[in-house]
Amino acid sequence: MQILINSENGIYQKNIWQPSADIYRIEQGWLVKLDLAGVRSEDIHLSVRGQHLIIQGLRRDWIVETGQQYYSMEIAYNRFKRVIELPTHLEHARITTEYRDGMLLIWLKTAPKGGL
């Protein structure tokens, strides 16, 4: 988790967490799998800059029971950002995603079939 201080709007702390990621080399490029349990798909934003895949978003806390009180908090809620550098330019990659069981799967197809 990273703590930032923003001096433009006064001093405050903003917690940013980095989701865990697994990165696989596949036949047509790359597969990135991120652990984003509890994150709504509409709160996830992907972008590419050079060799960097940038995943940003927000995991929100919600009320499970009316009147609940916190006893222990271990799950990070707030904005997240993960920058993954790959050894190839990604700006022309074909990107597809799937959100499955709390995992975000990102396919970056950078090479023709058989292009390992």
CNS distance restraints for C-alpha pairs under 8 A (distance, minus, plus):
assign (resid   1 and name CA) (resid  15 and name CA) 6.55 0.50 0.50
assign (resid   1 and name CA) (resid  16 and name CA) 5.59 0.50 0.50
assign (resid   1 and name CA) (resid  17 and name CA) 4.28 0.50 0.50
assign (resid   1 and name CA) (resid  18 and name CA) 6.38 0.50 0.50
assign (resid   2 and name CA) (resid  15 and name CA) 5.77 0.50 0.50
assign (resid   2 and name CA) (resid  16 and name CA) 5.11 0.50 0.50
assign (resid   2 and name CA) (resid  17 and name CA) 6.18 0.50 0.50
assign (resid   3 and name CA) (resid  13 and name CA) 6.17 0.50 0.50
assign (resid   3 and name CA) (resid  14 and name CA) 5.67 0.50 0.50
assign (resid   3 and name CA) (resid  15 and name CA) 4.96 0.50 0.50
assign (resid   3 and name CA) (resid  16 and name CA) 6.47 0.50 0.50
assign (resid   4 and name CA) (resid  12 and name CA) 7.95 0.50 0.50
assign (resid   4 and name CA) (resid  13 and name CA) 5.72 0.50 0.50
assign (resid   4 and name CA) (resid  14 and name CA) 5.50 0.50 0.50
assign (resid   4 and name CA) (resid  15 and name CA) 6.88 0.50 0.50
assign (resid   4 and name CA) (resid  16 and name CA) 7.93 0.50 0.50
assign (resid   5 and name CA) (resid  11 and name CA) 5.93 0.50 0.50
assign (resid   5 and name CA) (resid  12 and name CA) 5.69 0.50 0.50
assign (resid   5 and name CA) (resid  13 and name CA) 5.37 0.50 0.50
assign (resid   5 and name CA) (resid  14 and name CA) 6.92 0.50 0.50
assign (resid   6 and name CA) (resid  10 and name CA) 6.54 0.50 0.50
assign (resid   6 and name CA) (resid  11 and name CA) 5.67 0.50 0.50
assign (resid   6 and name CA) (resid  12 and name CA) 6.30 0.50 0.50
assign (resid   6 and name CA) (resid  13 and name CA) 7.45 0.50 0.50
assign (resid   7 and name CA) (resid  11 and name CA) 5.34 0.50 0.50
assign (resid   7 and name CA) (resid  12 and name CA) 7.94 0.50 0.50
assign (resid  15 and name CA) (resid  78 and name CA) 6.67 0.50 0.50
assign (resid  15 and name CA) (resid  79 and name CA) 7.11 0.50 0.50
assign (resid  16 and name CA) (resid  78 and name CA) 6.58 0.50 0.50
assign (resid  16 and name CA) (resid  79 and name CA) 5.35 0.50 0.50
assign (resid  16 and name CA) (resid  80 and name CA) 4.92 0.50 0.50
assign (resid  16 and name CA) (resid  81 and name CA) 6.73 0.50 0.50
assign (resid  17 and name CA) (resid  76 and name CA) 6.83 0.50 0.50
assign (resid  17 and name CA) (resid  78 and name CA) 7.50 0.50 0.50
assign (resid  17 and name CA) (resid  79 and name CA) 6.82 0.50 0.50
assign (resid  17 and name CA) (resid  80 and name CA) 4.75 0.50 0.50
assign (resid  17 and name CA) (resid  81 and name CA) 6.62 0.50 0.50
assign (resid  18 and name CA) (resid  80 and name CA) 5.61 0.50 0.50
assign (resid  18 and name CA) (resid  81 and name CA) 5.63 0.50 0.50
assign (resid  18 and name CA) (resid  82 and name CA) 5.43 0.50 0.50
assign (resid  19 and name CA) (resid  34 and name CA) 6.36 0.50 0.50
assign (resid  19 and name CA) (resid  35 and name CA) 5.81 0.50 0.50
assign (resid  19 and name CA) (resid  36 and name CA) 6.57 0.50 0.50
assign (resid  19 and name CA) (resid  80 and name CA) 7.19 0.50 0.50
assign (resid  19 and name CA) (resid  81 and name CA) 7.65 0.50 0.50
assign (resid  19 and name CA) (resid  82 and name CA) 6.76 0.50 0.50
assign (resid  20 and name CA) (resid  34 and name CA) 5.76 0.50 0.50
assign (resid  20 and name CA) (resid  35 and name CA) 5.53 0.50 0.50
assign (resid  21 and name CA) (resid  32 and name CA) 6.76 0.50 0.50
assign (resid  21 and name CA) (resid  33 and name CA) 5.45 0.50 0.50
assign (resid  21 and name CA) (resid  34 and name CA) 4.38 0.50 0.50
assign (resid  21 and name CA) (resid  35 and name CA) 6.39 0.50 0.50
assign (resid  22 and name CA) (resid  32 and name CA) 5.84 0.50 0.50
assign (resid  22 and name CA) (resid  33 and name CA) 5.12 0.50 0.50
assign (resid  22 and name CA) (resid  34 and name CA) 6.54 0.50 0.50
assign (resid  23 and name CA) (resid  30 and name CA) 7.15 0.50 0.50
assign (resid  23 and name CA) (resid  31 and name CA) 5.84 0.50 0.50
assign (resid  23 and name CA) (resid  32 and name CA) 4.54 0.50 0.50
assign (resid  23 and name CA) (resid  33 and name CA) 6.35 0.50 0.50
assign (resid  24 and name CA) (resid  30 and name CA) 5.74 0.50 0.50
assign (resid  24 and name CA) (resid  31 and name CA) 5.03 0.50 0.50
assign (resid  24 and name CA) (resid  32 and name CA) 6.30 0.50 0.50
assign (resid  25 and name CA) (resid  29 and name CA) 6.14 0.50 0.50
assign (resid  25 and name CA) (resid  30 and name CA) 4.71 0.50 0.50
assign (resid  25 and name CA) (resid  31 and name CA) 6.37 0.50 0.50
assign (resid  26 and name CA) (resid  30 and name CA) 5.28 0.50 0.50
assign (resid  26 and name CA) (resid  31 and name CA) 6.58 0.50 0.50
assign (resid  26 and name CA) (resid 116 and name CA) 7.56 0.50 0.50
assign (resid  27 and name CA) (resid 113 and name CA) 6.50 0.50 0.50
assign (resid  27 and name CA) (resid 114 and name CA) 5.78 0.50 0.50
assign (resid  27 and name CA) (resid 115 and name CA) 6.34 0.50 0.50
assign (resid  27 and name CA) (resid 116 and name CA) 5.64 0.50 0.50
assign (resid  28 and name CA) (resid 108 and name CA) 7.90 0.50 0.50
assign (resid  28 and name CA) (resid 109 and name CA) 5.19 0.50 0.50
assign (resid  28 and name CA) (resid 110 and name CA) 6.16 0.50 0.50
assign (resid  28 and name CA) (resid 111 and name CA) 5.10 0.50 0.50
assign (resid  28 and name CA) (resid 112 and name CA) 5.98 0.50 0.50
assign (resid  28 and name CA) (resid 113 and name CA) 5.37 0.50 0.50
assign (resid  28 and name CA) (resid 114 and name CA) 6.60 0.50 0.50
assign (resid  28 and name CA) (resid 115 and name CA) 6.06 0.50 0.50
assign (resid  28 and name CA) (resid 116 and name CA) 6.93 0.50 0.50
assign (resid  29 and name CA) (resid 107 and name CA) 7.56 0.50 0.50
assign (resid  29 and name CA) (resid 108 and name CA) 5.68 0.50 0.50
assign (resid  29 and name CA) (resid 109 and name CA) 4.56 0.50 0.50
assign (resid  29 and name CA) (resid 110 and name CA) 4.89 0.50 0.50
assign (resid  29 and name CA) (resid 111 and name CA) 5.84 0.50 0.50
assign (resid  29 and name CA) (resid 115 and name CA) 7.81 0.50 0.50
assign (resid  29 and name CA) (resid 116 and name CA) 7.42 0.50 0.50
assign (resid  30 and name CA) (resid 107 and name CA) 5.86 0.50 0.50
assign (resid  30 and name CA) (resid 108 and name CA) 5.07 0.50 0.50
assign (resid  30 and name CA) (resid 109 and name CA) 6.45 0.50 0.50
assign (resid  30 and name CA) (resid 110 and name CA) 7.66 0.50 0.50
assign (resid  31 and name CA) (resid 105 and name CA) 6.89 0.50 0.50
assign (resid  31 and name CA) (resid 106 and name CA) 5.59 0.50 0.50
assign (resid  31 and name CA) (resid 107 and name CA) 4.60 0.50 0.50
assign (resid  31 and name CA) (resid 108 and name CA) 6.26 0.50 0.50
assign (resid  32 and name CA) (resid 104 and name CA) 7.98 0.50 0.50
assign (resid  32 and name CA) (resid 105 and name CA) 5.83 0.50 0.50
assign (resid  32 and name CA) (resid 106 and name CA) 5.05 0.50 0.50
assign (resid  32 and name CA) (resid 107 and name CA) 6.54 0.50 0.50
assign (resid  33 and name CA) (resid 103 and name CA) 6.47 0.50 0.50
assign (resid  33 and name CA) (resid 104 and name CA) 5.61 0.50 0.50
assign (resid  33 and name CA) (resid 105 and name CA) 4.61 0.50 0.50
assign (resid  33 and name CA) (resid 106 and name CA) 6.35 0.50 0.50
assign (resid  34 and name CA) (resid 103 and name CA) 5.54 0.50 0.50
assign (resid  34 and name CA) (resid 104 and name CA) 5.13 0.50 0.50
assign (resid  34 and name CA) (resid 105 and name CA) 6.64 0.50 0.50
assign (resid  35 and name CA) (resid 102 and name CA) 6.42 0.50 0.50
assign (resid  35 and name CA) (resid 103 and name CA) 4.87 0.50 0.50
assign (resid  35 and name CA) (resid 104 and name CA) 6.65 0.50 0.50
assign (resid  36 and name CA) (resid 102 and name CA) 5.30 0.50 0.50
assign (resid  36 and name CA) (resid 103 and name CA) 5.41 0.50 0.50
assign (resid  36 and name CA) (resid 104 and name CA) 6.43 0.50 0.50
assign (resid  37 and name CA) (resid 101 and name CA) 7.41 0.50 0.50
assign (resid  37 and name CA) (resid 102 and name CA) 3.91 0.50 0.50
assign (resid  37 and name CA) (resid 103 and name CA) 6.40 0.50 0.50
assign (resid  38 and name CA) (resid  59 and name CA) 6.41 0.50 0.50
assign (resid  38 and name CA) (resid  60 and name CA) 7.68 0.50 0.50
assign (resid  38 and name CA) (resid 102 and name CA) 6.49 0.50 0.50
assign (resid  39 and name CA) (resid  43 and name CA) 6.80 0.50 0.50
assign (resid  39 and name CA) (resid  44 and name CA) 7.61 0.50 0.50
assign (resid  39 and name CA) (resid  57 and name CA) 7.99 0.50 0.50
assign (resid  39 and name CA) (resid  58 and name CA) 6.65 0.50 0.50
assign (resid  39 and name CA) (resid  59 and name CA) 4.77 0.50 0.50
assign (resid  39 and name CA) (resid  60 and name CA) 7.08 0.50 0.50
assign (resid  39 and name CA) (resid 102 and name CA) 7.47 0.50 0.50
assign (resid  40 and name CA) (resid  44 and name CA) 7.14 0.50 0.50
assign (resid  40 and name CA) (resid  59 and name CA) 7.27 0.50 0.50
assign (resid  41 and name CA) (resid  99 and name CA) 7.26 0.50 0.50
assign (resid  43 and name CA) (resid  57 and name CA) 5.18 0.50 0.50
assign (resid  43 and name CA) (resid  58 and name CA) 5.59 0.50 0.50
assign (resid  43 and name CA) (resid  59 and name CA) 7.58 0.50 0.50
assign (resid  44 and name CA) (resid  55 and name CA) 7.08 0.50 0.50
assign (resid  44 and name CA) (resid  56 and name CA) 5.85 0.50 0.50
assign (resid  44 and name CA) (resid  57 and name CA) 4.39 0.50 0.50
assign (resid  44 and name CA) (resid  58 and name CA) 6.88 0.50 0.50
assign (resid  45 and name CA) (resid  55 and name CA) 5.84 0.50 0.50
assign (resid  45 and name CA) (resid  56 and name CA) 5.19 0.50 0.50
assign (resid  45 and name CA) (resid  57 and name CA) 5.87 0.50 0.50
assign (resid  46 and name CA) (resid  53 and name CA) 7.29 0.50 0.50
assign (resid  46 and name CA) (resid  54 and name CA) 5.70 0.50 0.50
assign (resid  46 and name CA) (resid  55 and name CA) 4.72 0.50 0.50
assign (resid  46 and name CA) (resid  56 and name CA) 6.49 0.50 0.50
assign (resid  47 and name CA) (resid  53 and name CA) 6.09 0.50 0.50
assign (resid  47 and name CA) (resid  54 and name CA) 5.16 0.50 0.50
assign (resid  47 and name CA) (resid  55 and name CA) 6.66 0.50 0.50
assign (resid  48 and name CA) (resid  52 and name CA) 5.71 0.50 0.50
assign (resid  48 and name CA) (resid  53 and name CA) 4.76 0.50 0.50
assign (resid  48 and name CA) (resid  54 and name CA) 5.98 0.50 0.50
assign (resid  48 and name CA) (resid  90 and name CA) 6.43 0.50 0.50
assign (resid  48 and name CA) (resid  91 and name CA) 6.09 0.50 0.50
assign (resid  49 and name CA) (resid  53 and name CA) 6.65 0.50 0.50
assign (resid  49 and name CA) (resid  54 and name CA) 7.68 0.50 0.50
assign (resid  49 and name CA) (resid  90 and name CA) 7.21 0.50 0.50
assign (resid  49 and name CA) (resid  91 and name CA) 6.54 0.50 0.50
assign (resid  50 and name CA) (resid  89 and name CA) 5.18 0.50 0.50
assign (resid  50 and name CA) (resid  90 and name CA) 5.90 0.50 0.50
assign (resid  50 and name CA) (resid  91 and name CA) 6.00 0.50 0.50
assign (resid  51 and name CA) (resid  85 and name CA) 5.56 0.50 0.50
assign (resid  51 and name CA) (resid  86 and name CA) 5.51 0.50 0.50
assign (resid  51 and name CA) (resid  87 and name CA) 6.57 0.50 0.50
assign (resid  51 and name CA) (resid  88 and name CA) 5.57 0.50 0.50
assign (resid  51 and name CA) (resid  89 and name CA) 4.42 0.50 0.50
assign (resid  51 and name CA) (resid  90 and name CA) 5.48 0.50 0.50
assign (resid  51 and name CA) (resid  91 and name CA) 7.72 0.50 0.50
assign (resid  52 and name CA) (resid  83 and name CA) 6.34 0.50 0.50
assign (resid  52 and name CA) (resid  84 and name CA) 5.48 0.50 0.50
assign (resid  52 and name CA) (resid  85 and name CA) 4.48 0.50 0.50
assign (resid  52 and name CA) (resid  86 and name CA) 6.37 0.50 0.50
assign (resid  52 and name CA) (resid  89 and name CA) 7.77 0.50 0.50
assign (resid  52 and name CA) (resid  90 and name CA) 7.11 0.50 0.50
assign (resid  53 and name CA) (resid  83 and name CA) 5.75 0.50 0.50
assign (resid  53 and name CA) (resid  84 and name CA) 5.14 0.50 0.50
assign (resid  53 and name CA) (resid  85 and name CA) 6.43 0.50 0.50
assign (resid  53 and name CA) (resid  86 and name CA) 7.79 0.50 0.50
assign (resid  53 and name CA) (resid  90 and name CA) 7.57 0.50 0.50
assign (resid  54 and name CA) (resid  81 and name CA) 7.22 0.50 0.50
assign (resid  54 and name CA) (resid  82 and name CA) 5.89 0.50 0.50
assign (resid  54 and name CA) (resid  83 and name CA) 4.55 0.50 0.50
assign (resid  54 and name CA) (resid  84 and name CA) 6.44 0.50 0.50
assign (resid  55 and name CA) (resid  81 and name CA) 5.70 0.50 0.50
assign (resid  55 and name CA) (resid  82 and name CA) 5.23 0.50 0.50
assign (resid  55 and name CA) (resid  83 and name CA) 6.41 0.50 0.50
assign (resid  56 and name CA) (resid  79 and name CA) 7.36 0.50 0.50
assign (resid  56 and name CA) (resid  80 and name CA) 5.54 0.50 0.50
assign (resid  56 and name CA) (resid  81 and name CA) 4.35 0.50 0.50
assign (resid  56 and name CA) (resid  82 and name CA) 6.45 0.50 0.50
assign (resid  57 and name CA) (resid  79 and name CA) 5.59 0.50 0.50
assign (resid  57 and name CA) (resid  80 and name CA) 5.38 0.50 0.50
assign (resid  57 and name CA) (resid  81 and name CA) 6.65 0.50 0.50
assign (resid  58 and name CA) (resid  77 and name CA) 7.39 0.50 0.50
assign (resid  58 and name CA) (resid  78 and name CA) 5.46 0.50 0.50
assign (resid  58 and name CA) (resid  79 and name CA) 4.23 0.50 0.50
assign (resid  58 and name CA) (resid  80 and name CA) 5.89 0.50 0.50
assign (resid  59 and name CA) (resid  76 and name CA) 7.69 0.50 0.50
assign (resid  59 and name CA) (resid  77 and name CA) 5.05 0.50 0.50
assign (resid  59 and name CA) (resid  78 and name CA) 5.37 0.50 0.50
assign (resid  59 and name CA) (resid  79 and name CA) 6.42 0.50 0.50
assign (resid  59 and name CA) (resid  80 and name CA) 7.64 0.50 0.50
assign (resid  60 and name CA) (resid  77 and name CA) 5.52 0.50 0.50
assign (resid  60 and name CA) (resid  78 and name CA) 6.26 0.50 0.50
assign (resid  61 and name CA) (resid  77 and name CA) 6.06 0.50 0.50
assign (resid  63 and name CA) (resid  68 and name CA) 7.38 0.50 0.50
assign (resid  64 and name CA) (resid  68 and name CA) 7.52 0.50 0.50
assign (resid  89 and name CA) (resid  93 and name CA) 7.97 0.50 0.50
assign (resid  90 and name CA) (resid 108 and name CA) 7.56 0.50 0.50
assign (resid  90 and name CA) (resid 110 and name CA) 6.98 0.50 0.50
assign (resid  92 and name CA) (resid 110 and name CA) 7.16 0.50 0.50
assign (resid  93 and name CA) (resid 108 and name CA) 5.67 0.50 0.50
assign (resid  93 and name CA) (resid 109 and name CA) 5.30 0.50 0.50
assign (resid  93 and name CA) (resid 110 and name CA) 4.71 0.50 0.50
assign (resid  94 and name CA) (resid 107 and name CA) 7.80 0.50 0.50
assign (resid  94 and name CA) (resid 108 and name CA) 5.69 0.50 0.50
assign (resid  94 and name CA) (resid 109 and name CA) 5.04 0.50 0.50
assign (resid  94 and name CA) (resid 110 and name CA) 6.71 0.50 0.50
assign (resid  95 and name CA) (resid 106 and name CA) 6.85 0.50 0.50
assign (resid  95 and name CA) (resid 107 and name CA) 5.58 0.50 0.50
assign (resid  95 and name CA) (resid 108 and name CA) 4.79 0.50 0.50
assign (resid  95 and name CA) (resid 109 and name CA) 6.45 0.50 0.50
assign (resid  96 and name CA) (resid 106 and name CA) 5.88 0.50 0.50
assign (resid  96 and name CA) (resid 107 and name CA) 5.24 0.50 0.50
assign (resid  96 and name CA) (resid 108 and name CA) 6.88 0.50 0.50
assign (resid  97 and name CA) (resid 104 and name CA) 7.01 0.50 0.50
assign (resid  97 and name CA) (resid 105 and name CA) 5.45 0.50 0.50
assign (resid  97 and name CA) (resid 106 and name CA) 4.56 0.50 0.50
assign (resid  97 and name CA) (resid 107 and name CA) 6.21 0.50 0.50
assign (resid  98 and name CA) (resid 104 and name CA) 5.93 0.50 0.50
assign (resid  98 and name CA) (resid 105 and name CA) 5.14 0.50 0.50
assign (resid  98 and name CA) (resid 106 and name CA) 6.76 0.50 0.50
assign (resid  99 and name CA) (resid 103 and name CA) 5.70 0.50 0.50
assign (resid  99 and name CA) (resid 104 and name CA) 4.53 0.50 0.50
assign (resid  99 and name CA) (resid 105 and name CA) 6.16 0.50 0.50
assign (resid 100 and name CA) (resid 104 and name CA) 6.40 0.50 0.50
assign (resid 100 and name CA) (resid 105 and name CA) 7.53 0.50 0.50
assign (resid 111 and name CA) (resid 115 and name CA) 5.26 0.50 0.50
assign (resid 111 and name CA) (resid 116 and name CA) 7.59 0.50 0.50
